[in-house]
Amino acid sequence: MTADLYRLAMAVLQPGYEGTTVPDWMRRALGQGLGGVVLFARNDPRPQVVAEIRAANPAAVVAVDEEGGAVTRFEVATGSSFPGNRALGVADDVALTERVGREIGRLLARSDVTLDYAPAADVNANPANPVIGIRSFGPDPDLVARHTVAYVNGVQGAGVAACAKHFPGHGDTTTDSHLALPTVHATRDELAERDLPPFRAAVAAGVRSIMCGHLLIPALDPDLPATLSRAVLTDLLRGELGFDGLLVTDAIEMKAVAARFTPGEIAVRSLAAGVDAICAGHVTEDSLYELRDAIVEAVKTGQLTEERLAEAAGRVAALSGWYAAQAPARQAALAEPATDAGLEAARAALTPTGTVTLTSPPLVVEVNTRFNQAVDPATPTGITAALTALLPGTTRVQMEPGGPLPRLGAGLAAKVGLGSSADRRPVVLVVHDAARHPWVRDRIAQAVQERPDVIVVDTGIPDAPAGAVHLATHGISRVSAQAAAEWLTS
């Protein structure tokens, strides 16, 4: 086949790599027409790294997952400056959400990033959802639609492309698609009323990209995950919703699809179904070219038409062209003074029950939760640092997921090894997603029984408040922790 066909196949790939510098083989691939790169926290995605990518291919689509809240790639070391979607939905101020989106756009524009794989437009209809949760604006379709549009307008107003995900909606699942294939048990009418409105709204607002989720939805396609389904991607998204922008897969190494198909099969089948760009978060030089060659071979054998491949590559180029045309918008956004939109949103999202004012350093007991793989493991999750800044001497005790809580009644000092004053110290119990985890609710009940004055802080989707003082932040971020610490000491 012609060299042009190989370039077309390279153009539709958006791989990730290991390390904090761009590998030589990635530079060579970019010079051969590789259409994009996805960056993670492990790559330290500073401006110099993006500059290396653009030196090899100025038109490359540089993408990141910068949702805010628990999912950040630029602010893993400190925690995000933005509280995340659930907090924005609880605050329910669309102007504030747009300001947060614009600040996130400014953050990415400073590093010359093309595409933000955000916002999550999923309606979190199932409180037991293990992978969406606080990444969603909430359980109400209208609320999610309003804030999806506001977020998109904010990011794209700053000259960076936004990406609504995970089409057609990952909110009503009890399986994490990183680990297995979730099934959405809903009728077409239920999907139309609950899951699709945010995506319809995003399309109407001019979102430049949509990411499809690895979801089996029998009402739409009983056999194939959405990523590989022409009925879902071409008939529904392109045909019914009228989306003509860049359609990108979720990472193809996720077990939802990788357990059933090879990477090459996923790439070919998704392109045939209507996808334009293949996100492959972990590749090597060999596996990248294996993906390219699988696509070329599919064209040779007729499994994929050259016209469909050219259309996909054209949409990648169109996104790159849009980004280039937005240079004045980015310059204008970057000239603006920074705002405290993230902290303002975190404060607005706080939901307190009872009152308290800490005047002495507390013991902070953090009941750890194992987060899904979208959250970088280095992301800070607690509020101890924020409290310590206000109350020096604050002490942190971490408990493993599902593990026993230290006795919080008489004898606390001996249990945690802090000296005799520990029995008299205020106790702040930090948990996550009590609404989803029975074992977390058990720990809260134990704490309230042993220390009726315990202060419970839930950073996720909370259960009904237990105890005299309960504070829900609805998000994990630096600003959520700061807002909580301020409230606890005010």
Long-range contacts (C-beta under 8 A, 24 or more apart in sequence): 1-296, 1-299, 1-300, 5-296, 5-299, 5-306, 5-309, 6-32, 6-33, 6-292, 6-296, 7-32, 7-33, 8-33, 8-306, 8-309, 8-310, 8-313, 9-291, 9-292, 9-293, 9-295, 9-296, 9-299, 9-309, 10-34, 10-35, 10-292, 11-35, 11-312, 11-313, 11-316, 11-317, 12-267, 12-271, 12-276, 12-277, 12-278, 12-295, 12-309, 12-312, 12-313, 12-316, 13-267, 13-277, 13-278, 13-280, 13-288, 13-291, 13-292, 14-38, 14-61, 14-63, 14-248, 14-277, 14-278, 14-279, 14-280, 15-280, 15-281, 15-283, 15-288, 15-291, 16-40, 16-43, 16-280, 16-281, 16-282, 16-283, 17-43, 17-283, 18-42, 18-282, 19-43, 20-44, 20-49, 21-49, 21-52, 22-49, 22-52, 22-53, 22-56, 23-285, 25-285, 25-288, 26-53, 26-56, 26-285, 27-52, 27-56, 28-56, 29-285, 29-288, 29-289, 30-56, 30-57, 30-60, 31-56, 31-57, 33-57, 34-60, 34-288, 35-60, 35-61, 35-277, 35-313, 35-316, 35-317, 36-60, 36-61, 36-62, 36-63, 36-114, 36-115, 36-277, 36-316, 37-61, 37-62, 37-63, 38-63, 38-64, 38-65, 38-117, 38-279, 38-281, 39-63, 39-64, 39-73, 39-113, 40-64, 40-65, 40-73, 40-281, 40-376, 41-72, 41-73, 41-74, 41-76, 41-376, 41-378, 42-376, 45-73, 45-74, 45-111, 45-113, 46-111, 47-110, 47-111, 47-112, 49-111, 50-111, 50-112, 50-113, 51-112, 54-112, 59-317, 59-320, 59-324, 60-114, 60-320, 61-114, 61-115, 61-246, 61-277, 61-316, 61-319, 61-320, 61-323, 62-112, 62-113, 62-114, 62-115, 63-113, 63-114, 63-115, 63-116, 63-117, 63-163, 63-248, 63-279, 64-108, 64-113, 64-115, 64-116, 64-117, 65-116, 65-117, 65-118, 65-374, 66-104, 66-107, 66-108, 66-113, 66-116, 66-117, 66-118, 67-117, 67-118, 67-119, 67-120, 67-135, 68-100, 68-104, 68-118, 68-342, 68-477, 69-134, 69-135, 69-475, 69-476, 69-477, 69-480, 70-134, 70-135, 70-371, 70-374, 70-375, 70-379, 70-381, 70-475, 70-476, 70-477, 71-118, 71-135, 71-374, 71-375, 71-376, 72-376, 72-379, 72-477, 73-376, 74-107, 74-108, 74-111, 75-478, 76-376, 76-378, 76-379, 77-378, 78-380, 78-478, 79-379, 79-380, 79-476, 79-477, 79-478, 79-479, 79-481, 80-342, 80-477, 80-478, 80-479, 81-107, 81-342, 81-343, 81-477, 81-478, 81-479, 82-341, 82-342, 82-345, 82-477, 82-479, 83-342, 83-345, 83-346, 83-349, 83-473, 83-474, 83-475, 83-477, 83-479, 83-480, 83-483, 84-134, 84-135, 84-474, 84-475, 84-476, 84-477, 84-480, 85-119, 85-120, 85-134, 85-135, 85-136, 85-137, 85-147, 85-151, 86-124, 86-133, 86-134, 86-135, 86-136, 86-137, 86-138, 86-349, 86-461, 86-474, 86-475, 87-134, 87-345, 87-346, 87-348, 87-349, 87-473, 87-474, 87-475, 87-477, 87-480, 88-137, 88-147, 88-151, 88-345, 88-349, 89-136, 89-137, 89-138, 89-143, 89-144, 89-147, 89-474, 90-138, 90-348, 90-349, 90-351, 90-474, 91-345, 91-348, 91-349, 92-143, 92-147, 93-345, 93-348, 94-146, 94-147, 94-149, 94-150, 95-150, 96-341, 96-344, 96-345, 96-348, 97-147, 97-150, 97-151, 97-154, 97-345, 98-150, 98-151, 98-153, 98-154, 98-157, 99-154, 99-339, 99-341, 100-151, 100-154, 100-341, 100-342, 100-345, 101-150, 101-151, 101-152, 101-153, 101-154, 101-155, 101-157, 101-158, 101-162, 102-154, 102-155, 102-157, 102-158, 102-333, 102-341, 103-154, 103-338, 103-339, 103-341, 103-342, 104-154, 104-155, 104-158, 105-154, 105-155, 105-156, 105-157, 105-158, 105-159, 105-160, 105-333, 106-158, 106-333, 106-334, 106-336, 106-338, 108-155, 108-158, 108-160, 109-158, 109-159, 109-160, 109-330, 109-333, 109-334, 110-334, 113-160, 114-160, 114-161, 114-319, 114-320, 114-323, 115-160, 115-161, 115-162, 115-163, 115-208, 115-209, 115-246, 115-319, 115-323, 116-155, 116-160, 116-161, 116-162, 116-163, 117-163, 117-165, 117-211, 117-248, 117-279, 118-151, 118-155, 118-162, 118-163, 118-165, 119-147, 119-148, 119-151, 119-152, 119-155, 119-162, 119-164, 119-165, 120-165, 120-166, 120-170, 121-145, 121-148, 121-164, 121-165, 121-166, 121-167, 121-169, 121-198, 121-199, 121-202, 122-165, 122-166, 122-169, 122-170, 122-171, 122-195, 122-198, 122-213, 123-169, 123-171, 123-172, 123-194, 123-195, 123-197, 123-198, 124-171, 124-461, 125-171, 125-172, 125-194, 125-195, 126-171, 126-172, 126-173, 126-174, 127-435, 127-436, 127-461, 128-174, 128-436, 129-170, 129-171, 129-172, 129-173, 129-174, 129-436, 130-173, 130-174, 130-175, 130-176, 130-372, 130-436, 131-170, 131-173, 131-176, 131-177, 131-178, 131-372, 131-374, 132-170, 132-171, 132-173, 133-433, 133-436, 133-460, 133-461, 134-433, 134-459, 134-460, 134-461, 134-474, 134-475, 134-476, 135-374, 136-171, 139-171, 141-193, 141-194, 141-195, 141-197, 141-198, 142-197, 144-197, 144-198, 145-197, 145-198, 145-200, 145-201, 146-201, 148-198, 148-201, 148-202, 148-205, 149-201, 149-202, 149-204, 149-205, 152-202, 152-205, 152-206, 152-207, 153-205, 156-206, 156-207, 156-208, 156-326, 157-329, 157-333, 158-329, 158-330, 158-333, 159-323, 159-326, 159-327, 159-328, 159-329, 159-330, 159-331, 159-333, 160-323, 160-326, 160-330, 161-208, 161-209, 161-246, 161-319, 161-322, 161-323, 162-207, 162-208, 162-209, 163-207, 163-208, 163-209, 163-210, 163-211, 163-246, 163-248, 164-198, 164-199, 164-202, 164-207, 164-209, 164-210, 164-211, 165-210, 165-211, 165-212, 165-213, 165-250, 166-211, 166-212, 166-213, 166-214, 166-215, 166-250, 167-199, 167-210, 167-211, 167-212, 167-213, 167-226, 167-232, 167-233, 167-237, 168-195, 168-196, 168-199, 168-212, 168-213, 168-215, 168-217, 168-220, 168-226, 168-232, 168-236, 168-237, 169-194, 169-195, 169-196, 169-198, 169-199, 169-213, 169-215, 170-213, 170-215, 171-195, 173-215, 176-372, 176-373, 177-213, 177-214, 177-215, 177-250, 177-254, 177-255, 177-256, 178-254, 178-255, 178-256, 178-372, 178-373, 178-374, 179-255, 179-256, 180-255, 180-256, 180-259, 181-214, 181-215, 181-216, 181-225, 181-255, 181-256, 181-257, 181-259, 181-260, 182-214, 182-215, 182-216, 182-256, 183-215, 183-216, 183-217, 183-218, 184-215, 184-216, 184-217, 185-218, 186-217, 186-219, 187-219, 188-219, 188-220, 190-219, 191-217, 191-219, 191-220, 196-241, 199-237, 199-241, 199-243, 200-241, 203-241, 203-242, 203-243, 207-245, 208-245, 208-246, 208-319, 208-322, 209-245, 209-246, 209-247, 209-248, 209-319, 210-237, 210-243, 210-245, 210-246, 210-247, 210-248, 211-247, 211-248, 211-249, 211-250, 211-279, 212-237, 212-247, 212-248, 212-249, 212-250, 212-270, 212-275, 213-250, 214-250, 214-254, 214-256, 214-257, 215-256, 224-269, 224-273, 225-256, 225-257, 227-252, 227-257, 227-266, 227-269, 227-270, 227-273, 227-275, 228-257, 228-261, 228-266, 228-269, 228-270, 228-273, 229-273, 230-272, 230-273, 230-274, 232-273, 233-270, 233-273, 233-274, 233-275, 234-273, 234-274, 237-274, 238-274, 245-315, 245-318, 245-319, 246-276, 246-277, 246-315, 246-316, 246-318, 246-319, 247-274, 247-275, 247-276, 247-277, 247-315, 248-275, 248-276, 248-277, 248-278, 248-279, 249-275, 249-277, 249-278, 249-279, 250-279, 251-279, 251-280, 251-281, 251-282, 252-278, 252-279, 252-280, 253-280, 253-281, 253-282, 262-294, 263-287, 263-290, 263-291, 263-294, 264-290, 264-291, 264-293, 264-294, 264-295, 265-294, 267-291, 267-294, 267-295, 268-294, 268-295, 268-298, 268-303, 268-304, 271-295, 271-298, 271-304, 271-308, 271-309, 271-312, 272-298, 272-303, 272-304, 272-308, 275-312, 276-311, 276-312, 276-313, 276-315, 276-316, 277-312, 277-315, 277-316, 342-477, 342-479, 343-479, 343-482, 343-483, 345-479, 346-473, 346-475, 346-477, 346-479, 346-480, 346-482, 346-483, 347-483, 347-486, 349-473, 349-474, 349-475, 349-480, 349-483, 350-471, 350-472, 350-473, 350-483, 350-484, 350-487, 351-462, 351-471, 351-472, 351-474, 352-469, 352-470, 352-471, 352-472, 352-487, 353-465, 353-469, 353-470, 353-471, 354-465, 354-467, 354-468, 354-469, 354-470, 355-469, 356-455, 356-469, 356-488, 357-488, 357-489, 357-490, 358-387, 358-391, 358-426, 358-428, 358-455, 358-488, 358-489, 359-489, 360-391, 360-425, 360-426, 361-387, 361-388, 361-391, 361-392, 361-393, 361-394, 361-395, 361-425, 362-387, 362-391, 362-394, 362-395, 362-425, 362-426, 362-427, 362-428, 362-455, 363-394, 363-395, 363-397, 363-412, 363-416, 363-418, 363-422, 363-425, 363-426, 363-427, 363-428, 364-394, 364-395, 364-396, 364-397, 364-427, 364-428, 364-430, 365-397, 365-399, 365-405, 365-406, 365-408, 365-427, 365-428, 365-429, 365-430, 365-447, 366-396, 366-397, 366-398, 366-399, 366-430, 367-399, 367-401, 367-405, 367-429, 367-430, 367-431, 367-432, 367-440, 367-443, 368-398, 368-399, 368-400, 368-401, 369-401, 369-431, 369-432, 369-433, 369-437, 369-440, 369-460, 370-401, 379-476, 380-478, 380-481, 381-432, 381-459, 381-476, 382-430, 382-481, 383-428, 383-430, 383-457, 383-459, 383-480, 383-481, 383-484, 383-485, 385-481, 386-478, 386-481, 386-482, 386-484, 386-485, 387-428, 387-485, 387-488, 387-489, 389-485, 390-485, 390-486, 390-489, 391-489, 395-425, 399-443, 401-439, 402-439, 405-443, 405-446, 405-447, 407-450, 408-446, 408-447, 408-450, 408-451, 408-454, 409-450, 409-451, 426-453, 426-455, 427-451, 427-453, 427-454, 427-455, 428-454, 428-455, 428-457, 428-488, 429-454, 429-455, 429-456, 429-457, 430-457, 430-458, 430-459, 431-456, 431-457, 431-458, 431-459, 431-460, 432-458, 432-459, 432-460, 432-476, 433-458, 433-460, 433-461, 433-462, 434-458, 434-460, 434-461, 434-462, 434-463, 435-460, 435-461, 435-462, 435-463, 436-460, 436-461, 441-466, 455-488, 457-484, 457-488
